[in-house]
Amino acid sequence: MWKPVMMEQMMCLLLIESPRKSPLQLRKMFPLQLLHGLYLVFWEQSDWWQLQDNKVFLSMLNHVLSVDGFYFSTTYDLTHTLQRLANTSPEFQEMSLLERADPRFVWNGHLLREFIAQPEIHRFATPVMHGFITMHSCSINGKCFDWLLVSRRSCFRAGVRYYVRGIDSEGHAANFVETEQIVHYKGSKASFVQTRGSIPFFWSQRPNLKYKPKPQISKSVNHMDGFQRHFDSQIISYGKQMIVNLVNQKGSEKPLEQTFAKMVNSMANGMVRYVAFDFHKECSRMRWDRLQILMDQLAEQQDEFSYFLVDSDGKIVTQQEGIFRSNCMDCLDRTNVIQSLLARRSLQAQLQRLGVLHVGQRIEEQADFEKIYKNAWADNANACAKQYAGTGALKTDYTRTGKRTQWGLIMDGWNSLIRYYKNNFSDGFRQDAIDLFLGNYSVDEVEPASPLHVKKDWKFLALPIIMVVAFSMCIICLLMAGDTWTETLAYVLFWGSASFGTFAIILYNGKDFVDAPKLVQKEKMD
């Protein structure tokens, strides 16, 4: 009885390992009846694997859709700022929402691709935006107005924290977010727009089990091409650019700051200016009042950029002539703090011009509105951080209260630990989910081998088991002492050395132990 079983196993292995053999070749090698039966077994196994893959793909789509921050409107174009909408032609206004939407912010664009060529069904196709929206009806001095905060995440080069950094060859920056602050008062509308995005040249920061992987600047590509494309598109969309770089100017972040400054100087574009502010150094030891140094430095430029304002008759009073492009490493925590300060300064000028604030009054003095304002910006920080890094933002205690607190530091530590776990052990799945949803990867039913099935090296399972066993034995030896202290010490040193040595090997090969994307090779996209 064992011979047929062994032959069937060998034939199944041959069918799996040699899928390109023709039926004629296989018929010469094996009896026809047995071959027919094995074909059925093989295809049943293939169908089983395909069903398992489909379950994974569905779980990926469910994961993306379970993340908060998807918005749509059937009557208003959420993908454009007030200023862009006000400077369009009548023909543009008559277009459907799908036709005129900004493709950067249409997250279901891949799903709607079949609808674009059929104008008669455009009214059934609604663009979906990803990001954050909050709306509040507020009152200052008895004057009621609506205050809105809208953040639009770009679907180009979208992804998770450590697997998507820098830019791609088209100049699209990772974690690019356009944030617009809007005020409605008695028919008049005012807005102030800012952007954030990863440092716009080719660099990466792959997770490797270390708390903070060292950033790597690519040495094999021409950075200026993508850099130039990025700022060309930014100038077309927003006008003048004021770069606010908040990364550390020492340690592992220093080369990024130096390269950024050097490339801006090399580009020699009068429309692009650069300011570097070492956020962590300037605000160390809870000295958050020193942020005013940066605000004073940017004040003249902000006055020059102005803001967008249209009166109740639809007449454009002022236009925003330029934009602040802020960044830190993740474009989350430090960036959000600075953006909230810049937005408050613009809002101060807007409310005074609209007559809501009296001359000499400050927003900070309006306790009820100040609470709404701070909480909204903190919520914006949390939304952007959860979508990119997997946890809430850091430093939100300052955004909510205007000061740094000990509890805020504790919560930052907790969120940092959660980020570490997710970035190393679950972000590969999250990145695959985003790539599948956006159409960066398309499922091919006839594909011979699914990219989901990646064989792990032997050390992926063996080394963690050895480390756990060695560490357990070390603890047991400490709890169950031997006949002499020298014997106990020898056992503890042996098992301790084994566990420490295994841990060192795992850390050295850290990239083999993290959860990496499987559907799209990110190394090829950088």
Kinemage of the C-alpha trace (Angstrom):
@kinemage 1
@onewidth
@group {chain A} dominant
@subgroup {mainchain}
@vectorlist {calphas} color= white
{ca met a 1} P 0.000 0.000 0.000
{ca trp a 2} L 2.882 2.391 0.619
{ca lys a 3} L 4.167 2.387 -2.975
{ca pro a 4} L 1.151 4.151 -4.610
{ca val a 5} L 1.137 6.719 -1.802
{ca met a 6} L 4.784 7.474 -2.305
{ca met a 7} L 4.320 7.707 -6.089
{ca glu a 8} L 1.325 10.070 -5.727
{ca gln a 9} L 3.335 12.288 -3.403
{ca met a 10} L 6.244 12.383 -5.855
{ca met a 11} L 3.916 13.196 -8.772
{ca cys a 12} L 2.173 15.999 -6.844
{ca leu a 13} L 5.576 17.414 -6.057
{ca leu a 14} L 6.540 17.195 -9.712
{ca leu a 15} L 3.317 18.932 -10.784
{ca ile a 16} L 3.915 21.737 -8.302
{ca glu a 17} L 7.606 22.165 -9.048
{ca ser a 18} L 7.262 21.771 -12.838
{ca pro a 19} L 4.012 23.477 -13.846
{ca arg a 20} L 5.262 24.131 -17.377
{ca lys a 21} L 5.423 20.455 -18.400
{ca ser a 22} L 2.933 19.696 -21.132
{ca pro a 23} L 0.205 17.032 -20.741
{ca leu a 24} L 1.959 14.948 -23.444
{ca gln a 25} L 5.203 14.913 -21.465
{ca leu a 26} L 3.383 13.923 -18.294
{ca arg a 27} L 1.473 11.145 -20.071
{ca lys a 28} L 4.765 9.586 -21.169
{ca met a 29} L 6.003 9.640 -17.588
{ca phe a 30} L 2.906 8.356 -15.709
{ca pro a 31} L -0.195 6.161 -16.291
{ca leu a 32} L -3.170 8.106 -17.690
{ca gln a 33} L -5.671 7.129 -14.956
{ca leu a 34} L -3.328 8.065 -12.138
{ca leu a 35} L -2.392 11.310 -13.919
{ca his a 36} L -6.069 12.273 -14.323
{ca gly a 37} L -6.698 11.721 -10.612
{ca leu a 38} L -3.665 13.735 -9.629
{ca tyr a 39} L -4.701 16.625 -11.877
{ca leu a 40} L -7.977 16.750 -9.949
{ca val a 41} L -6.100 16.731 -6.642
{ca phe a 42} L -3.736 19.436 -7.859
{ca trp a 43} L -6.500 21.735 -9.057
{ca glu a 44} L -8.496 21.186 -5.866
{ca gln a 45} L -5.407 22.184 -3.885
{ca ser a 46} L -4.944 25.245 -6.124
{ca asp a 47} L -8.566 26.269 -5.582
{ca trp a 48} L -8.082 25.863 -1.840
{ca trp a 49} L -5.030 28.122 -1.840
{ca gln a 50} L -6.854 30.663 -3.989
{ca leu a 51} L -9.750 30.721 -1.521
{ca gln a 52} L -7.307 31.309 1.329
{ca asp a 53} L -5.664 34.145 -0.611
{ca asn a 54} L -9.054 35.686 -1.309
{ca lys a 55} L -9.823 35.679 2.411
{ca val a 56} L -6.565 37.544 3.047
{ca phe a 57} L -7.324 40.058 0.291
{ca leu a 58} L -10.800 40.655 1.718
{ca ser a 59} L -9.347 41.158 5.184
{ca met a 60} L -6.966 43.740 3.684
{ca leu a 61} L -9.836 45.674 2.121
{ca asn a 62} L -11.807 45.488 5.368
{ca his a 63} L -8.780 46.802 7.240
{ca val a 64} L -8.454 49.863 4.997
{ca leu a 65} L -12.165 50.633 5.210
{ca ser a 66} L -12.154 50.215 9.006
{ca val a 67} L -9.709 53.118 9.411
{ca asp a 68} L -11.514 56.336 10.286
{ca gly a 69} L -11.332 59.295 7.951
{ca phe a 70} L -13.190 58.527 4.716
{ca tyr a 71} L -15.501 61.332 3.575
{ca phe a 72} L -17.718 62.030 0.569
{ca ser a 73} L -20.300 64.562 -0.536
{ca thr a 74} L -22.829 64.354 -3.344
{ca thr a 75} L -23.194 68.144 -3.600
{ca tyr a 76} L -19.805 69.657 -2.750
{ca asp a 77} L -16.322 69.034 -4.153
{ca leu a 78} L -14.286 68.033 -1.091
{ca thr a 79} L -11.071 67.520 -3.063
{ca his a 80} L -10.501 71.212 -3.877
{ca thr a 81} L -9.785 74.234 -1.708
{ca leu a 82} L -12.057 77.274 -1.719
{ca gln a 83} L -9.481 79.216 -3.701
{ca arg a 84} L -9.154 76.566 -6.407
{ca leu a 85} L -12.924 76.346 -6.758
{ca ala a 86} L -13.262 80.131 -6.964
{ca asn a 87} L -10.719 80.355 -9.796
{ca thr a 88} L -12.365 77.879 -12.142
{ca ser a 89} L -14.323 78.353 -15.347
{ca pro a 90} L -18.108 77.920 -15.715
{ca glu a 91} L -17.401 74.779 -17.758
{ca phe a 92} L -15.525 73.322 -14.794
{ca gln a 93} L -18.430 74.056 -12.466
{ca glu a 94} L -20.792 72.155 -14.784
{ca met a 95} L -18.625 69.032 -14.740
{ca ser a 96} L -19.548 66.074 -12.551
{ca leu a 97} L -17.801 65.639 -9.214
{ca leu a 98} L -15.912 62.658 -10.629
{ca glu a 99} L -14.585 64.564 -13.654
{ca arg a 100} L -13.416 67.647 -11.802
{ca ala a 101} L -12.087 66.034 -8.618
{ca asp a 102} L -8.398 66.468 -7.801
{ca pro a 103} L -6.969 62.986 -8.479
{ca arg a 104} L -4.455 63.401 -5.657
{ca phe a 105} L -7.245 63.141 -3.107
{ca val a 106} L -9.637 60.619 -4.699
{ca trp a 107} L -8.987 57.420 -2.773
{ca asn a 108} L -11.531 55.357 -4.693
{ca gly a 109} L -10.147 56.453 -8.078
{ca his a 110} L -9.020 52.911 -8.929
{ca leu a 111} L -12.463 51.545 -8.090
{ca leu a 112} L -14.151 54.181 -10.275
{ca arg a 113} L -11.843 53.767 -13.279
{ca glu a 114} L -14.529 51.987 -15.319
{ca phe a 115} L -17.024 54.806 -14.700
{ca ile a 116} L -14.834 57.595 -16.079
{ca ala a 117} L -15.400 56.555 -19.723
{ca gln a 118} L -19.191 56.528 -19.237
{ca pro a 119} L -20.440 60.111 -18.671
{ca glu a 120} L -24.061 58.999 -18.389
{ca ile a 121} L -23.345 57.274 -15.053
{ca his a 122} L -20.981 59.874 -13.551
{ca arg a 123} L -23.743 61.017 -11.207
{ca phe a 124} L -23.599 57.614 -9.535
{ca ala a 125} L -19.824 57.805 -9.013
{ca thr a 126} L -18.886 59.784 -5.899
{ca pro a 127} L -15.226 60.572 -5.125
{ca val a 128} L -14.119 59.568 -1.624
{ca met a 129} L -11.540 61.594 0.283
{ca his a 130} L -9.328 60.303 3.086
{ca gly a 131} L -8.146 62.494 5.930
{ca phe a 132} L -9.994 64.542 8.525
{ca ile a 133} L -12.921 66.977 8.615
{ca thr a 134} L -14.395 68.828 11.570
{ca met a 135} L -17.038 71.581 11.570
{ca his a 136} L -18.048 73.825 14.465
{ca ser a 137} L -20.584 76.602 14.884
{ca cys a 138} L -18.834 79.162 17.058
{ca ser a 139} L -19.600 82.503 18.661
{ca ile a 140} L -17.303 85.364 19.615
{ca asn a 141} L -18.648 88.717 20.809
{ca gly a 142} L -22.153 87.431 20.083
{ca lys a 143} L -21.289 86.937 16.411
{ca cys a 144} L -21.874 83.425 15.099
{ca phe a 145} L -19.654 81.876 12.434
{ca asp a 146} L -18.758 78.403 11.148
{ca trp a 147} L -15.193 77.189 11.547
{ca leu a 148} L -13.966 74.144 9.591
{ca leu a 149} L -10.742 72.183 9.433
{ca val a 150} L -10.172 69.875 6.440
{ca ser a 151} L -7.136 67.641 5.864
{ca arg a 152} L -6.847 65.823 2.539
{ca arg a 153} L -4.400 62.905 2.308
{ca ser a 154} L -2.842 62.224 -1.067
{ca cys a 155} L -3.383 58.753 -2.530
{ca phe a 156} L -0.126 59.064 -4.496
{ca arg a 157} L 2.745 57.316 -2.703
{ca ala a 158} L 0.384 56.430 0.113
{ca gly a 159} L 1.418 53.986 2.766
{ca val a 160} L 2.666 53.452 6.283
{ca arg a 161} L 5.381 55.134 8.272
{ca tyr a 162} L 8.628 53.240 7.643
{ca tyr a 163} L 7.822 51.616 4.307
{ca val a 164} L 6.963 54.825 2.450
{ca arg a 165} L 9.388 57.732 2.810
{ca gly a 166} L 10.684 60.489 0.529
{ca ile a 167} L 9.348 60.773 -3.020
{ca asp a 168} L 8.851 58.634 -6.107
{ca ser a 169} L 10.130 59.298 -9.632
{ca glu a 170} L 7.073 61.465 -10.388
{ca gly a 171} L 7.804 63.757 -7.453
{ca his a 172} L 4.932 62.549 -5.253
{ca ala a 173} L 5.880 62.850 -1.580
{ca ala a 174} L 4.994 60.273 1.053
{ca asn a 175} L 2.373 61.249 3.648
{ca phe a 176} L 1.414 64.368 1.700
{ca val a 177} L -1.511 66.142 3.352
{ca glu a 178} L -3.225 69.385 2.341
{ca thr a 179} L -4.857 71.102 5.339
{ca glu a 180} L -7.374 73.908 4.880
{ca gln a 181} L -8.867 76.053 7.611
{ca ile a 182} L -12.193 77.667 6.585
{ca val a 183} L -14.358 80.405 8.125
{ca his a 184} L -17.967 81.187 7.049
{ca tyr a 185} L -19.468 84.421 8.347
{ca lys a 186} L -22.532 86.203 6.924
{ca gly a 187} L -21.933 84.855 3.424
{ca ser a 188} L -18.221 85.685 3.412
{ca lys a 189} L -15.725 82.834 3.236
{ca ala a 190} L -12.057 82.799 4.227
{ca ser a 191} L -9.508 80.000 4.064
{ca phe a 192} L -5.868 79.332 4.859
{ca val a 193} L -4.099 76.348 3.300
{ca gln a 194} L -0.937 74.532 4.388
{ca thr a 195} L 0.738 71.310 3.268
{ca arg a 196} L 2.915 68.667 4.843
{ca gly a 197} L 4.903 65.939 3.150
{ca ser a 198} L 7.971 63.763 3.514
{ca ile a 199} L 11.380 65.268 2.762
{ca pro a 200} L 11.229 65.328 -1.065
{ca phe a 201} L 14.183 63.306 -2.261
{ca phe a 202} L 14.978 59.597 -2.383
{ca trp a 203} L 15.545 58.172 1.081
{ca ser a 204} L 14.280 55.252 3.122
{ca gln a 205} L 14.065 54.086 6.728
{ca arg a 206} L 13.282 50.377 6.740
{ca pro a 207} L 12.195 48.811 10.052
{ca asn a 208} L 14.818 46.452 11.463
{ca leu a 209} L 13.689 45.852 15.089
{ca lys a 210} L 15.651 48.883 16.295
{ca tyr a 211} L 13.618 51.591 18.005
{ca lys a 212} L 14.694 54.204 15.466
{ca pro a 213} L 16.148 52.797 12.218
{ca lys a 214} L 18.838 54.903 10.620
{ca pro a 215} L 17.606 56.852 7.557
{ca gln a 216} L 19.379 55.953 4.319
{ca ile a 217} L 19.761 58.461 1.477
{ca ser a 218} L 19.883 56.714 -1.900
{ca lys a 219} L 23.217 57.036 -3.691
{ca ser a 220} L 22.168 55.441 -6.983
{ca val a 221} L 19.631 57.961 -8.295
{ca asn a 222} L 19.508 61.572 -9.431
{ca his a 223} L 17.693 63.291 -6.577
{ca met a 224} L 17.264 66.595 -8.395
{ca asp a 225} L 14.895 65.202 -11.045
{ca gly a 226} L 12.247 64.082 -8.558
{ca phe a 227} L 12.938 67.081 -6.312
{ca gln a 228} L 12.363 69.483 -9.211
{ca arg a 229} L 9.165 67.689 -10.283
{ca his a 230} L 7.815 67.871 -6.750
{ca phe a 231} L 8.264 71.603 -6.376
{ca asp a 232} L 7.185 72.355 -9.935
{ca ser a 233} L 3.827 70.731 -9.189
{ca gln a 234} L 3.617 72.451 -5.796
{ca ile a 235} L 4.221 75.877 -7.308
{ca ile a 236} L 1.548 75.254 -9.955
{ca ser a 237} L -0.952 74.190 -7.274
{ca tyr a 238} L -0.129 76.662 -4.504
{ca gly a 239} L 2.261 79.374 -5.656
{ca lys a 240} L 5.299 80.330 -3.578
{ca gln a 241} L 6.699 77.721 -1.232
{ca met a 242} L 8.034 78.306 2.271
{ca ile a 243} L 9.673 75.109 3.494
{ca val a 244} L 9.677 74.667 7.273
{ca asn a 245} L 12.016 71.778 8.097
{ca leu a 246} L 11.652 70.665 11.728
{ca val a 247} L 14.027 67.674 11.837
{ca asn a 248} L 16.935 67.394 14.264
{ca gln a 249} L 20.129 69.068 13.132
{ca lys a 250} L 22.298 66.433 14.774
{ca gly a 251} L 22.389 62.662 14.960
{ca ser a 252} L 20.796 60.423 12.335
{ca glu a 253} L 18.468 63.188 11.059
{ca lys a 254} L 21.303 65.638 10.370
{ca pro a 255} L 22.198 64.305 6.871
{ca leu a 256} L 18.565 64.713 5.787
{ca glu a 257} L 18.472 68.352 6.876
{ca gln a 258} L 21.817 69.100 5.219
{ca thr a 259} L 20.791 67.420 1.953
{ca phe a 260} L 17.434 69.220 1.919
{ca ala a 261} L 19.062 72.630 2.400
{ca lys a 262} L 21.707 71.872 -0.213
{ca met a 263} L 19.136 70.826 -2.815
{ca val a 264} L 17.021 73.939 -2.280
{ca asn a 265} L 20.120 76.060 -2.823
{ca ser a 266} L 21.091 74.056 -5.909
{ca met a 267} L 17.614 74.417 -7.397
{ca ala a 268} L 17.950 78.217 -7.088
{ca asn a 269} L 14.232 78.847 -7.528
{ca gly a 270} L 13.083 82.222 -6.222
{ca met a 271} L 9.625 80.746 -5.572
{ca val a 272} L 11.025 78.342 -2.963
{ca arg a 273} L 12.459 79.440 0.379
{ca tyr a 274} L 13.826 77.282 3.190
{ca val a 275} L 13.866 77.587 6.985
{ca ala a 276} L 15.293 74.942 9.316
{ca phe a 277} L 14.217 74.810 12.965
{ca asp a 278} L 15.527 72.081 15.276
{ca phe a 279} L 12.251 71.491 17.105
{ca his a 280} L 13.558 69.056 19.713
{ca lys a 281} L 16.624 71.102 20.565
{ca glu a 282} L 14.793 74.423 20.825
{ca cys a 283} L 11.924 72.998 22.879
{ca ser a 284} L 13.959 70.657 25.079
{ca arg a 285} L 13.345 70.672 28.845
{ca met a 286} L 9.718 71.751 28.289
{ca arg a 287} L 10.687 75.147 26.791
{ca trp a 288} L 7.714 75.291 24.436
{ca asp a 289} L 7.607 79.061 24.576
{ca arg a 290} L 10.595 78.997 22.223
{ca leu a 291} L 8.264 78.094 19.353
{ca gln a 292} L 7.594 81.811 19.208
{ca ile a 293} L 11.103 82.192 17.763
{ca leu a 294} L 9.991 80.315 14.654
{ca met a 295} L 6.660 82.154 14.499
{ca asp a 296} L 8.463 85.492 14.553
{ca gln a 297} L 10.785 84.260 11.840
{ca leu a 298} L 7.853 83.282 9.606
{ca ala a 299} L 5.578 86.244 10.374
{ca glu a 300} L 6.698 88.484 7.510
{ca gln a 301} L 6.409 85.633 5.011
{ca gln a 302} L 2.945 84.741 6.271
{ca asp a 303} L 1.774 88.331 5.902
{ca glu a 304} L 3.090 88.284 2.328
{ca phe a 305} L 1.277 85.018 1.517
{ca ser a 306} L -1.965 86.335 3.062
{ca tyr a 307} L -5.099 84.145 2.878
{ca phe a 308} L -8.100 83.619 0.611
{ca leu a 309} L -11.182 85.774 1.208
{ca val a 310} L -14.397 86.106 -0.812
{ca asp a 311} L -17.205 88.446 0.256
{ca ser a 312} L -20.927 87.728 0.434
{ca asp a 313} L -21.372 88.883 -3.180
{ca gly a 314} L -18.894 86.297 -4.423
{ca lys a 315} L -16.173 88.860 -5.119
{ca ile a 316} L -12.627 87.719 -4.365
{ca val a 317} L -11.086 90.168 -1.897
{ca thr a 318} L -7.689 88.546 -1.310
{ca gln a 319} L -5.911 85.427 -2.551
{ca gln a 320} L -3.354 83.264 -0.816
{ca glu a 321} L -0.152 83.784 -2.793
{ca gly a 322} L 1.977 81.084 -1.247
{ca ile a 323} L 2.006 78.184 1.154
{ca phe a 324} L 3.921 76.804 4.121
{ca arg a 325} L 5.196 73.287 3.444
{ca ser a 326} L 6.093 71.829 6.847
{ca asn a 327} L 7.848 68.560 7.572
{ca cys a 328} L 9.568 66.586 10.277
{ca met a 329} L 10.563 62.919 9.946
{ca asp a 330} L 7.009 61.540 9.968
{ca cys a 331} L 5.241 64.841 9.158
{ca leu a 332} L 2.954 64.167 12.115
{ca asp a 333} L 3.680 65.374 15.635
{ca arg a 334} L 6.090 68.303 15.304
{ca thr a 335} L 4.496 69.306 12.016
{ca asn a 336} L 0.984 69.488 13.462
{ca val a 337} L 2.108 71.717 16.330
{ca ile a 338} L 3.635 74.257 13.941
{ca gln a 339} L 0.697 74.129 11.533
{ca ser a 340} L -1.748 74.853 14.362
{ca leu a 341} L 0.261 77.945 15.363
{ca leu a 342} L 0.429 79.243 11.790
{ca ala a 343} L -3.288 78.619 11.318
{ca arg a 344} L -4.144 80.486 14.527
{ca arg a 345} L -2.183 83.527 13.370
{ca ser a 346} L -4.024 83.515 10.043
{ca leu a 347} L -7.387 83.034 11.765
{ca gln a 348} L -6.656 86.025 13.991
{ca ala a 349} L -6.268 88.239 10.913
{ca gln a 350} L -9.337 86.750 9.178
{ca leu a 351} L -11.706 87.218 12.132
{ca gln a 352} L -10.543 90.782 12.655
{ca arg a 353} L -11.079 91.587 8.991
{ca leu a 354} L -14.551 90.027 9.044
{ca gly a 355} L -15.431 92.038 12.121
{ca val a 356} L -15.847 89.098 14.481
{ca leu a 357} L -12.908 90.138 16.666
{ca his a 358} L -12.570 93.681 17.911
{ca val a 359} L -9.350 95.621 17.465
{ca gly a 360} L -6.833 94.449 20.037
{ca gln a 361} L -8.703 91.244 20.883
{ca arg a 362} L -6.811 87.940 20.728
{ca ile a 363} L -8.133 84.454 19.939
{ca glu a 364} L -6.319 83.135 22.995
{ca glu a 365} L -8.565 85.312 25.175
{ca gln a 366} L -11.751 83.661 23.846
{ca ala a 367} L -11.845 80.658 26.181
{ca asp a 368} L -14.746 78.776 24.593
{ca phe a 369} L -13.457 79.083 21.044
{ca glu a 370} L -9.855 78.449 22.084
{ca lys a 371} L -10.911 75.100 23.546
{ca ile a 372} L -12.703 74.164 20.320
{ca tyr a 373} L -9.714 75.267 18.245
{ca lys a 374} L -7.092 73.343 20.229
{ca asn a 375} L -9.121 70.137 20.431
{ca ala a 376} L -9.863 70.209 16.697
{ca trp a 377} L -6.190 70.506 15.802
{ca ala a 378} L -5.311 67.743 18.276
{ca asp a 379} L -7.995 65.532 16.693
{ca asn a 380} L -6.529 66.349 13.285
{ca ala a 381} L -3.107 65.253 14.534
{ca asn a 382} L -4.515 61.976 15.861
{ca ala a 383} L -6.360 61.216 12.618
{ca cys a 384} L -3.299 61.803 10.424
{ca ala a 385} L -1.073 59.836 12.798
{ca lys a 386} L -3.393 56.806 12.978
{ca gln a 387} L -3.614 56.684 9.191
{ca tyr a 388} L 0.178 56.808 8.702
{ca ala a 389} L 1.843 55.527 11.877
{ca gly a 390} L -0.932 53.382 13.327
{ca thr a 391} L -1.321 55.280 16.632
{ca gly a 392} L -2.492 58.659 17.867
{ca ala a 393} L -0.165 61.634 17.556
{ca leu a 394} L 2.482 62.647 20.072
{ca lys a 395} L 2.624 66.075 21.755
{ca thr a 396} L -1.158 66.526 21.530
{ca asp a 397} L -1.205 67.688 25.171
{ca tyr a 398} L 0.499 70.878 23.998
{ca thr a 399} L -1.946 71.270 21.110
{ca arg a 400} L -4.951 70.782 23.429
{ca thr a 401} L -3.776 72.803 26.446
{ca gly a 402} L -1.010 75.078 25.199
{ca lys a 403} L 1.528 73.519 27.544
{ca arg a 404} L 3.509 70.310 27.958
{ca thr a 405} L 2.451 68.026 30.815
{ca gln a 406} L 3.918 65.016 32.616
{ca trp a 407} L 0.844 62.965 31.676
{ca gly a 408} L 1.396 63.979 28.060
{ca leu a 409} L 4.939 62.637 28.251
{ca ile a 410} L 3.655 59.326 29.652
{ca met a 411} L 1.066 59.022 26.862
{ca asp a 412} L 3.743 59.836 24.277
{ca gly a 413} L 5.847 56.983 25.664
{ca trp a 414} L 2.888 54.587 25.461
{ca asn a 415} L 2.069 55.602 21.882
{ca ser a 416} L 5.736 55.259 20.949
{ca leu a 417} L 5.759 51.661 22.215
{ca ile a 418} L 2.626 50.850 20.217
{ca arg a 419} L 4.180 52.458 17.140
{ca tyr a 420} L 7.303 50.336 17.605
{ca tyr a 421} L 5.263 47.124 17.697
{ca lys a 422} L 3.071 48.030 14.722
{ca asn a 423} L 5.933 49.379 12.603
{ca asn a 424} L 7.888 46.143 13.055
{ca phe a 425} L 5.231 43.434 13.236
{ca ser a 426} L 2.057 44.567 11.432
{ca asp a 427} L 2.898 47.359 8.988
{ca gly a 428} L 3.661 44.964 6.136
{ca phe a 429} L 0.021 43.869 6.158
{ca arg a 430} L -1.159 47.493 6.436
{ca gln a 431} L 0.992 48.524 3.465
{ca asp a 432} L -0.286 45.605 1.387
{ca ala a 433} L -3.852 46.582 2.257
{ca ile a 434} L -3.321 50.152 1.037
{ca asp a 435} L -1.602 48.985 -2.162
{ca leu a 436} L -4.458 46.579 -2.910
{ca phe a 437} L -7.155 49.184 -2.239
{ca leu a 438} L -5.483 51.853 -4.388
{ca gly a 439} L -4.799 49.491 -7.272
{ca asn a 440} L -1.021 49.468 -6.918
{ca tyr a 441} L -1.420 45.679 -6.939
{ca ser a 442} L -4.076 43.805 -8.924
{ca val a 443} L -5.041 40.231 -8.127
{ca asp a 444} L -4.304 37.876 -11.015
{ca glu a 445} L -6.332 34.659 -10.795
{ca val a 446} L -4.063 32.839 -13.242
{ca glu a 447} L -0.862 33.869 -11.486
{ca pro a 448} L 1.064 30.638 -10.784
{ca ala a 449} L 2.441 31.733 -7.419
{ca ser a 450} L 0.779 34.120 -4.998
{ca pro a 451} L 3.074 36.789 -3.516
{ca leu a 452} L 1.372 36.155 -0.170
{ca his a 453} L 3.202 32.856 0.192
{ca val a 454} L 6.767 33.806 1.036
{ca lys a 455} L 8.947 31.093 2.493
{ca lys a 456} L 10.645 32.163 5.716
{ca asp a 457} L 14.286 31.390 6.339
{ca trp a 458} L 15.045 28.741 8.975
{ca lys a 459} L 16.331 31.311 11.416
{ca phe a 460} L 12.959 33.115 11.420
{ca leu a 461} L 11.506 30.360 13.627
{ca ala a 462} L 14.594 28.701 15.104
{ca leu a 463} L 16.325 31.743 16.629
{ca pro a 464} L 13.313 33.095 18.584
{ca ile a 465} L 12.637 29.615 19.974
{ca ile a 466} L 16.279 29.207 21.020
{ca met a 467} L 16.246 32.656 22.651
{ca val a 468} L 13.043 31.943 24.602
{ca val a 469} L 14.283 28.523 25.749
{ca ala a 470} L 17.668 29.922 26.786
{ca phe a 471} L 16.110 32.834 28.672
{ca ser a 472} L 13.631 30.483 30.383
{ca met a 473} L 16.457 28.183 31.476
{ca cys a 474} L 18.349 31.182 32.830
{ca ile a 475} L 15.344 32.171 34.977
{ca ile a 476} L 14.861 28.565 36.134
{ca cys a 477} L 18.503 28.356 37.170
{ca leu a 478} L 18.107 31.528 39.227
{ca leu a 479} L 14.957 30.227 40.946
{ca met a 480} L 16.226 26.673 41.465
{ca ala a 481} L 19.747 27.107 42.779
{ca gly a 482} L 22.218 24.261 42.444
{ca asp a 483} L 24.250 22.566 45.214
{ca thr a 484} L 26.859 25.346 45.144
{ca trp a 485} L 26.777 28.985 44.113
{ca thr a 486} L 29.537 28.356 41.555
{ca glu a 487} L 27.402 25.708 39.855
{ca thr a 488} L 24.381 28.047 39.802
{ca leu a 489} L 26.524 30.900 38.466
{ca ala a 490} L 27.910 28.669 35.699
{ca tyr a 491} L 24.412 27.649 34.566
{ca val a 492} L 23.140 31.239 34.683
{ca leu a 493} L 26.130 32.523 32.727
{ca phe a 494} L 25.754 29.791 30.108
{ca trp a 495} L 22.047 30.227 29.499
{ca gly a 496} L 22.266 34.011 29.855
{ca ser a 497} L 25.025 34.141 27.255
{ca ala a 498} L 23.005 31.886 24.954
{ca ser a 499} L 19.908 34.074 25.213
{ca phe a 500} L 21.875 37.312 24.826
{ca gly a 501} L 23.873 35.952 21.883
{ca thr a 502} L 20.721 34.743 20.126
{ca phe a 503} L 19.081 38.123 20.733
{ca ala a 504} L 22.110 39.863 19.221
{ca ile a 505} L 21.914 37.663 16.122
{ca ile a 506} L 18.178 38.417 15.766
{ca leu a 507} L 18.834 42.152 16.094
{ca tyr a 508} L 21.655 41.983 13.556
{ca asn a 509} L 19.289 40.282 11.086
{ca gly a 510} L 16.392 42.509 12.105
{ca lys a 511} L 15.045 43.058 8.585
{ca asp a 512} L 14.363 39.314 8.282
{ca phe a 513} L 12.107 39.342 11.353
{ca val a 514} L 9.850 42.320 10.638
{ca asp a 515} L 6.525 42.154 8.829
{ca ala a 516} L 7.406 43.351 5.314
{ca pro a 517} L 5.010 44.117 2.429
{ca lys a 518} L 4.490 41.225 0.016
{ca leu a 519} L 2.346 42.589 -2.805
{ca val a 520} L 4.540 45.473 -4.003
{ca gln a 521} L 8.289 45.504 -3.595
{ca lys a 522} L 8.912 48.859 -1.931
{ca glu a 523} L 12.619 48.787 -2.760
{ca lys a 524} L 11.636 48.997 -6.443
{ca met a 525} L 9.281 51.911 -5.782
{ca asp a 526} L 11.841 54.125 -4.019
